[in-house]
Amino acid sequence: MAWDGDVVGTLGCAPGDLDHIEKVLALVRPAERLFMRRYWSIERYGRDYATRQFRVPLDAAAAHTLIDTSRPIVDADGKVAVIAGAWQADANGAPHPVQAAS
């Protein structure tokens, strides 16, 4: 996975620590994890990709709400080659964009 933006400030860990979808899912609130796993699955290709919000806990009392705009990108054969997108977090009233591609 490739990351850009304020990953440490937004997600609380370095981009190199998020090299697999399971590690990214581990950051998502447990109550939302299964839904986001399904949302990010390759099997969704071709379905409606509405923007989705989810939360990443920062500590026991606070969490970032992230807005996910990821979409699959297909190759010449119509197969999913990569899922790319951007997340935006509102931290203290200031938006922090984070981009990822896998």
Secondary structure, DSSP 8 states (H G I E B T S, - for coil): -EEEESHHHHHSS-GGG--SHHHHHTTS-HHHHHHHHHHTSGGGTTS----EEEEEESSSS-EEEEEE--EEEE-TTS-EEEEEEEEEEEETTEEEEEEEE-
